[in-house]
Amino acid sequence: MDATSSTGAQRATVPMIRLSGVGKTYDDGTVAVQELDLEIERGELVCLVGPSGCGKSTTLKMINRLIEPTTGTIEIDGDDVTHQDPVKLRRSIGYVIQQVGLFPHQKILANVMTVPLLYGESKSVARERARELLDLVGLDPATYADRYPHQLSGGQQQRVGVARALAANPPVLLMDEPFGAVDPVVRTRLQDEFLRLQDEVGVTVVFVTHDIDEAVRLGDRVAVFASGGRLAQFDTPARVLGRPSDEFVAEFVGSTSGLRRLTVTPLDPAHIEPLDGVRTGDLAATVGTDISLGEALAVLLREDRGVVGVRDGTQFVGVLTPNGVHRALRAALAEMATEG
């Protein structure tokens, strides 16, 4: 193995982001973040969640040095970012905020072209990259490229913000409550679109939200922050919901954590009943086996017949009924009790 491939192999074994003993204390003595240790793997989507003022946004901004840490080290791909030029660092990291921050007097295509042009790309290359990214986030360039930001809905503007953040092929994407300013229906659609995009692009994402439902729906892992900048728990959504680390986390995820558990529980053959007596032509709705039980329940609740067909690819394998959902929920609650 040559030196170049050896270096690449070494980098592949280290986390994409590592925070070691990171803290932030302001001049007036306010502690925003306490001695934070956090490792985020390559391609992972990690949600930082917690009440207002708990340090989650401060943590995000310390990663790209919009806020300088008081203590500790922050590494991206094995390199300590506190020793790097902060402007170059920020240009190499995608950053999406709730307010989007599009240039109002530039057309959408020009907004997305900004980043590759900053890196010295030719206008033709930047234009092609921008068109590709608009298509990637679900905005047809033929329709949206020549529009101005005020001509787009809030959800469409957020998609443009994501496209612009991805324009430099960043290894890391930081998102600070990006969907918080849109209505619940649009927010769900944006979450769906972003999950698709994340699966396709594979960038490492740190996503700040105050909404535990959004965190468990999007995150591969969830970091729950408590007041005073303390990391209370860092684990998979299922374990955060099913086995809270302390009283604060238990209270934060709430008494409906059993129902939330359905959103991270895959649809399982044990939840499905035989097709006996049910003709597939009589089914008004069907779902695939690749969704969560919570998503399947949402479809079931929209139907009058109290039954939803389940298919594996093009083949029907059974039906989901309220009894099946009830069994699944009881199993999830029993699993939580066992874990506790």
Kinemage of the C-alpha trace (Angstrom):
@kinemage 1
@onewidth
@group {chain A} dominant
@subgroup {mainchain}
@vectorlist {calphas} color= white
{ca met a 1} P 0.000 0.000 0.000
{ca asp a 2} L 1.415 3.406 -0.984
{ca ala a 3} L 1.517 6.425 1.326
{ca thr a 4} L -1.581 8.000 -0.220
{ca ser a 5} L -3.774 4.915 0.128
{ca ser a 6} L -2.403 4.330 3.632
{ca thr a 7} L -3.467 7.833 4.645
{ca gly a 8} L -6.909 7.272 3.118
{ca ala a 9} L -7.305 3.996 5.008
{ca gln a 10} L -6.335 5.681 8.275
{ca arg a 11} L -8.862 8.483 7.728
{ca ala a 12} L -11.591 5.945 6.991
{ca thr a 13} L -11.147 4.520 10.499
{ca val a 14} L -11.597 7.830 12.346
{ca pro a 15} L -14.953 9.521 12.919
{ca met a 16} L -15.882 12.272 10.495
{ca ile a 17} L -16.483 14.611 13.454
{ca arg a 18} L -14.954 14.296 16.908
{ca leu a 19} L -15.512 16.727 19.777
{ca ser a 20} L -13.279 16.108 22.786
{ca gly a 21} L -13.822 18.026 26.019
{ca val a 22} L -15.440 20.893 24.115
{ca gly a 23} L -16.882 23.653 26.259
{ca lys a 24} L -18.099 27.200 25.827
{ca thr a 25} L -18.202 29.733 28.658
{ca tyr a 26} L -19.007 33.360 27.904
{ca asp a 27} L -17.322 36.357 29.517
{ca asp a 28} L -20.206 36.864 31.956
{ca gly a 29} L -19.689 33.323 33.271
{ca thr a 30} L -22.604 31.749 31.407
{ca val a 31} L -21.842 28.118 30.559
{ca ala a 32} L -23.361 27.283 27.184
{ca val a 33} L -21.739 23.868 26.657
{ca gln a 34} L -20.068 21.608 29.221
{ca glu a 35} L -17.116 19.301 28.494
{ca leu a 36} L -18.739 17.737 25.456
{ca asp a 37} L -17.432 14.466 24.020
{ca leu a 38} L -19.146 13.452 20.770
{ca glu a 39} L -18.157 11.250 17.831
{ca ile a 40} L -20.119 11.232 14.568
{ca glu a 41} L -19.376 8.614 11.937
{ca arg a 42} L -19.044 9.158 8.191
{ca gly a 43} L -22.382 9.387 6.421
{ca glu a 44} L -24.266 9.508 9.715
{ca leu a 45} L -27.187 11.850 10.375
{ca val a 46} L -27.083 12.965 13.999
{ca cys a 47} L -29.789 15.145 15.520
{ca leu a 48} L -29.039 17.497 18.432
{ca val a 49} L -32.227 18.047 20.389
{ca gly a 50} L -33.176 19.747 23.620
{ca pro a 51} L -34.944 22.756 25.145
{ca ser a 52} L -34.107 26.348 24.259
{ca gly a 53} L -30.765 27.509 25.622
{ca cys a 54} L -29.332 24.012 26.109
{ca gly a 55} L -26.296 24.540 23.861
{ca lys a 56} L -27.277 22.564 20.761
{ca ser a 57} L -26.995 25.509 18.332
{ca thr a 58} L -23.819 26.679 20.081
{ca thr a 59} L -22.335 23.231 19.521
{ca leu a 60} L -23.248 23.367 15.841
{ca lys a 61} L -21.640 26.794 15.434
{ca met a 62} L -18.466 25.691 17.200
{ca ile a 63} L -18.002 22.948 14.599
{ca asn a 64} L -17.552 25.548 11.848
{ca arg a 65} L -16.119 28.158 14.244
{ca leu a 66} L -18.854 30.712 13.996
{ca ile a 67} L -18.410 30.462 17.758
{ca glu a 68} L -14.968 29.691 19.162
{ca pro a 69} L -14.819 26.981 21.842
{ca thr a 70} L -13.395 27.896 25.237
{ca thr a 71} L -11.951 24.435 25.847
{ca gly a 72} L -11.396 21.172 24.004
{ca thr a 73} L -10.673 20.131 20.424
{ca ile a 74} L -12.869 19.704 17.370
{ca glu a 75} L -11.709 17.410 14.566
{ca ile a 76} L -13.186 16.945 11.109
{ca asp a 77} L -11.819 13.986 9.192
{ca gly a 78} L -8.973 13.762 11.698
{ca asp a 79} L -7.875 17.419 11.398
{ca asp a 80} L -8.184 19.862 14.302
{ca val a 81} L -10.333 22.701 12.927
{ca thr a 82} L -9.128 25.148 15.602
{ca his a 83} L -5.812 25.307 13.724
{ca gln a 84} L -7.429 26.054 10.344
{ca asp a 85} L -8.339 29.309 8.656
{ca pro a 86} L -11.960 29.839 9.772
{ca val a 87} L -13.081 31.316 6.432
{ca lys a 88} L -11.714 28.369 4.455
{ca leu a 89} L -13.204 26.001 7.016
{ca arg a 90} L -16.692 27.485 6.635
{ca arg a 91} L -16.489 27.344 2.858
{ca ser a 92} L -15.734 23.628 3.090
{ca ile a 93} L -18.747 22.885 5.314
{ca gly a 94} L -22.364 23.107 4.182
{ca tyr a 95} L -24.527 25.247 6.457
{ca val a 96} L -28.333 25.549 6.353
{ca ile a 97} L -30.323 27.748 8.725
{ca gln a 98} L -34.020 28.365 9.318
{ca gln a 99} L -33.982 31.767 7.596
{ca val a 100} L -32.352 30.238 4.466
{ca gly a 101} L -30.402 33.429 3.664
{ca leu a 102} L -30.877 33.461 -0.105
{ca phe a 103} L -29.786 36.569 -1.985
{ca pro a 104} L -33.142 38.238 -2.779
{ca his a 105} L -32.030 40.044 -5.941
{ca gln a 106} L -30.409 36.991 -7.526
{ca lys a 107} L -32.265 34.300 -9.410
{ca ile a 108} L -32.371 30.812 -7.929
{ca leu a 109} L -29.719 29.416 -10.258
{ca ala a 110} L -27.353 32.280 -9.409
{ca asn a 111} L -27.920 31.686 -5.685
{ca val a 112} L -26.811 28.056 -5.985
{ca met a 113} L -23.894 28.967 -8.293
{ca thr a 114} L -22.404 31.253 -5.617
{ca val a 115} L -20.425 28.568 -3.801
{ca pro a 116} L -18.699 26.881 -6.780
{ca leu a 117} L -17.850 30.332 -8.169
{ca leu a 118} L -16.181 31.169 -4.844
{ca tyr a 119} L -13.993 28.101 -5.383
{ca gly a 120} L -12.885 29.388 -8.770
{ca glu a 121} L -15.066 27.210 -10.970
{ca ser a 122} L -15.945 28.584 -14.387
{ca lys a 123} L -19.446 29.909 -14.888
{ca ser a 124} L -20.314 27.014 -17.193
{ca val a 125} L -19.216 24.397 -14.622
{ca ala a 126} L -20.925 26.266 -11.761
{ca arg a 127} L -24.117 26.581 -13.799
{ca glu a 128} L -24.199 22.857 -14.590
{ca arg a 129} L -23.504 21.966 -10.944
{ca ala a 130} L -26.301 24.270 -9.790
{ca arg a 131} L -28.788 22.743 -12.238
{ca glu a 132} L -27.845 19.229 -11.083
{ca leu a 133} L -28.383 20.187 -7.436
{ca leu a 134} L -31.731 21.848 -8.059
{ca asp a 135} L -32.872 18.657 -9.728
{ca leu a 136} L -31.468 16.641 -6.815
{ca val a 137} L -33.553 18.548 -4.251
{ca gly a 138} L -36.695 18.155 -6.342
{ca leu a 139} L -36.830 21.548 -8.073
{ca asp a 140} L -36.947 21.265 -11.859
{ca pro a 141} L -34.351 23.747 -13.188
{ca ala a 142} L -36.524 24.453 -16.237
{ca thr a 143} L -39.222 25.719 -13.883
{ca tyr a 144} L -37.313 27.280 -10.983
{ca ala a 145} L -33.835 28.368 -12.184
{ca asp a 146} L -34.942 31.796 -13.413
{ca arg a 147} L -37.260 32.621 -10.517
{ca tyr a 148} L -36.404 34.905 -7.608
{ca pro a 149} L -36.580 33.767 -3.959
{ca his a 150} L -39.796 35.737 -3.260
{ca gln a 151} L -41.505 33.737 -6.023
{ca leu a 152} L -40.952 30.459 -4.124
{ca ser a 153} L -42.782 29.035 -1.137
{ca gly a 154} L -41.003 28.669 2.189
{ca gly a 155} L -40.471 24.963 1.606
{ca gln a 156} L -39.056 25.560 -1.860
{ca gln a 157} L -36.678 28.193 -0.490
{ca gln a 158} L -35.432 25.667 2.081
{ca arg a 159} L -34.694 23.223 -0.739
{ca val a 160} L -32.669 25.898 -2.520
{ca gly a 161} L -30.766 26.484 0.724
{ca val a 162} L -29.895 22.787 0.917
{ca ala a 163} L -28.838 22.765 -2.752
{ca arg a 164} L -26.540 25.751 -2.192
{ca ala a 165} L -25.025 24.131 0.908
{ca leu a 166} L -24.216 21.003 -1.119
{ca ala a 167} L -22.722 22.943 -4.041
{ca ala a 168} L -19.123 22.509 -2.856
{ca asn a 169} L -19.480 18.745 -2.226
{ca pro a 170} L -18.935 19.264 1.518
{ca pro a 171} L -17.984 16.302 3.703
{ca val a 172} L -20.138 17.777 6.493
{ca leu a 173} L -23.525 19.492 6.403
{ca leu a 174} L -24.673 21.525 9.423
{ca met a 175} L -28.397 22.289 9.703
{ca asp a 176} L -29.857 24.597 12.374
{ca glu a 177} L -33.628 24.033 12.666
{ca pro a 178} L -33.930 24.267 8.863
{ca phe a 179} L -37.592 23.237 8.699
{ca gly a 180} L -38.826 25.065 11.791
{ca ala a 181} L -40.427 28.010 9.953
{ca val a 182} L -42.769 26.031 7.677
{ca asp a 183} L -46.177 24.542 8.403
{ca pro a 184} L -46.451 20.907 9.624
{ca val a 185} L -47.545 19.447 6.270
{ca val a 186} L -44.691 21.075 4.349
{ca arg a 187} L -42.311 20.158 7.144
{ca thr a 188} L -43.149 16.466 6.796
{ca arg a 189} L -42.615 16.660 3.041
{ca leu a 190} L -39.258 18.366 3.534
{ca gln a 191} L -38.229 15.692 6.023
{ca asp a 192} L -39.164 12.960 3.533
{ca glu a 193} L -37.255 14.711 0.762
{ca phe a 194} L -34.225 15.227 2.964
{ca leu a 195} L -34.118 11.572 4.021
{ca arg a 196} L -34.158 10.607 0.344
{ca leu a 197} L -31.433 13.132 -0.392
{ca gln a 198} L -29.283 11.977 2.527
{ca asp a 199} L -29.563 8.378 1.366
{ca glu a 200} L -28.463 9.401 -2.137
{ca val a 201} L -25.657 11.826 -1.248
{ca gly a 202} L -24.338 10.195 1.946
{ca val a 203} L -22.936 13.402 3.463
{ca thr a 204} L -22.368 13.533 7.236
{ca val a 205} L -25.116 15.672 8.785
{ca val a 206} L -25.459 17.402 12.154
{ca phe a 207} L -29.062 18.552 12.491
{ca val a 208} L -30.317 20.811 15.296
{ca thr a 209} L -33.989 20.680 16.281
{ca his a 210} L -36.099 21.346 19.374
{ca asp a 211} L -38.649 18.745 18.215
{ca ile a 212} L -38.116 15.221 19.556
{ca asp a 213} L -40.471 13.796 16.899
{ca glu a 214} L -38.319 15.294 14.137
{ca ala a 215} L -35.158 14.046 15.840
{ca val a 216} L -36.275 10.420 16.120
{ca arg a 217} L -37.693 10.462 12.590
{ca leu a 218} L -34.541 11.759 10.921
{ca gly a 219} L -31.607 10.787 13.100
{ca asp a 220} L -29.439 7.686 12.913
{ca arg a 221} L -28.528 8.753 16.432
{ca val a 222} L -29.911 11.453 18.711
{ca ala a 223} L -27.960 13.651 21.147
{ca val a 224} L -30.257 14.967 23.885
{ca phe a 225} L -28.962 18.144 25.546
{ca ala a 226} L -30.124 19.316 28.970
{ca ser a 227} L -30.125 22.860 30.340
{ca gly a 228} L -26.664 24.195 31.036
{ca gly a 229} L -25.147 22.579 27.970
{ca arg a 230} L -24.947 19.048 29.377
{ca leu a 231} L -25.148 16.069 27.022
{ca ala a 232} L -27.729 13.875 28.726
{ca gln a 233} L -27.840 10.974 26.236
{ca phe a 234} L -26.418 10.048 22.831
{ca asp a 235} L -27.932 6.936 21.317
{ca thr a 236} L -30.196 5.518 18.639
{ca pro a 237} L -33.758 6.881 18.502
{ca ala a 238} L -35.173 3.565 19.709
{ca arg a 239} L -32.947 3.517 22.796
{ca val a 240} L -33.530 7.183 23.601
{ca leu a 241} L -37.272 6.503 23.529
{ca gly a 242} L -37.133 3.089 25.157
{ca arg a 243} L -34.359 3.529 27.675
{ca pro a 244} L -33.897 7.160 28.742
{ca ser a 245} L -30.603 7.710 30.552
{ca asp a 246} L -32.058 9.868 33.318
{ca glu a 247} L -35.173 11.637 34.562
{ca phe a 248} L -34.590 14.658 32.315
{ca val a 249} L -34.519 12.556 29.128
{ca ala a 250} L -37.557 10.566 30.261
{ca glu a 251} L -39.496 13.787 30.796
{ca phe a 252} L -38.258 15.306 27.538
{ca val a 253} L -39.343 12.375 25.353
{ca gly a 254} L -42.667 12.407 27.210
{ca ser a 255} L -45.322 9.949 28.239
{ca thr a 256} L -46.152 9.186 24.590
{ca ser a 257} L -42.725 7.672 23.911
{ca gly a 258} L -44.420 4.325 23.290
{ca leu a 259} L -46.345 5.799 20.376
{ca arg a 260} L -43.215 7.566 19.126
{ca arg a 261} L -41.505 4.173 19.226
{ca leu a 262} L -43.759 3.148 16.329
{ca thr a 263} L -42.007 5.710 14.092
{ca val a 264} L -38.707 3.853 14.546
{ca thr a 265} L -40.182 0.336 14.493
{ca pro a 266} L -39.985 -1.327 11.044
{ca leu a 267} L -43.093 -3.027 9.737
{ca asp a 268} L -42.541 -6.661 10.681
{ca pro a 269} L -44.150 -9.926 9.487
{ca ala a 270} L -45.344 -10.428 13.061
{ca his a 271} L -47.609 -7.383 12.658
{ca ile a 272} L -49.234 -8.704 9.465
{ca glu a 273} L -52.264 -10.964 9.222
{ca pro a 274} L -53.093 -13.404 6.388
{ca leu a 275} L -55.081 -12.319 3.348
{ca asp a 276} L -57.796 -14.868 4.267
{ca gly a 277} L -61.160 -13.587 3.160
{ca val a 278} L -59.714 -10.370 1.750
{ca arg a 279} L -59.432 -9.839 -1.977
{ca thr a 280} L -56.586 -7.578 -3.051
{ca gly a 281} L -58.955 -5.750 -5.358
{ca asp a 282} L -61.015 -4.723 -2.309
{ca leu a 283} L -58.086 -2.935 -0.668
{ca ala a 284} L -58.251 0.833 -1.006
{ca ala a 285} L -54.650 1.313 0.114
{ca thr a 286} L -51.456 -0.695 0.321
{ca val a 287} L -48.058 -0.151 1.912
{ca gly a 288} L -44.668 -1.738 1.383
{ca thr a 289} L -42.696 -3.707 3.931
{ca asp a 290} L -39.916 -1.096 3.890
{ca ile a 291} L -41.700 1.535 5.991
{ca ser a 292} L -42.101 2.095 9.703
{ca leu a 293} L -45.089 0.860 11.658
{ca gly a 294} L -45.943 4.489 12.404
{ca glu a 295} L -46.156 5.318 8.702
{ca ala a 296} L -48.310 2.243 8.111
{ca leu a 297} L -50.586 3.291 10.978
{ca ala a 298} L -51.031 6.737 9.399
{ca val a 299} L -52.270 5.072 6.186
{ca leu a 300} L -54.541 2.754 8.169
{ca leu a 301} L -56.153 5.687 9.993
{ca arg a 302} L -56.996 7.371 6.695
{ca glu a 303} L -58.966 4.334 5.504
{ca asp a 304} L -62.607 3.541 6.361
{ca arg a 305} L -62.216 -0.212 5.985
{ca gly a 306} L -59.881 -0.712 8.924
{ca val a 307} L -57.428 -2.739 6.874
{ca val a 308} L -54.430 -1.940 4.713
{ca gly a 309} L -52.749 -4.308 2.297
{ca val a 310} L -49.050 -5.053 2.716
{ca arg a 311} L -46.871 -5.884 -0.253
{ca asp a 312} L -43.300 -7.026 -0.627
{ca gly a 313} L -42.342 -5.564 -3.970
{ca thr a 314} L -45.273 -6.438 -6.241
{ca gln a 315} L -46.437 -9.422 -4.169
{ca phe a 316} L -49.136 -9.071 -1.507
{ca val a 317} L -48.114 -10.741 1.739
{ca gly a 318} L -50.972 -9.891 4.086
{ca val a 319} L -52.916 -7.092 5.715
{ca leu a 320} L -52.369 -4.713 8.598
{ca thr a 321} L -55.326 -4.260 10.950
{ca pro a 322} L -55.855 -2.339 14.224
{ca asn a 323} L -55.228 -5.606 16.066
{ca gly a 324} L -51.822 -5.899 14.411
{ca val a 325} L -50.913 -2.343 15.398
{ca his a 326} L -52.070 -3.027 18.964
{ca arg a 327} L -49.891 -6.134 19.207
{ca ala a 328} L -46.922 -4.200 17.867
{ca leu a 329} L -47.424 -1.360 20.338
{ca arg a 330} L -47.728 -3.785 23.265
{ca ala a 331} L -44.546 -5.527 22.107
{ca ala a 332} L -42.739 -2.169 21.910
{ca leu a 333} L -43.855 -1.258 25.436
{ca ala a 334} L -42.820 -4.686 26.733
{ca glu a 335} L -39.414 -4.269 25.099
{ca met a 336} L -38.984 -0.883 26.767
{ca ala a 337} L -39.861 -2.399 30.155
{ca thr a 338} L -37.306 -5.181 29.624
{ca glu a 339} L -34.610 -2.684 28.608
{ca gly a 340} L -35.364 -0.548 31.636
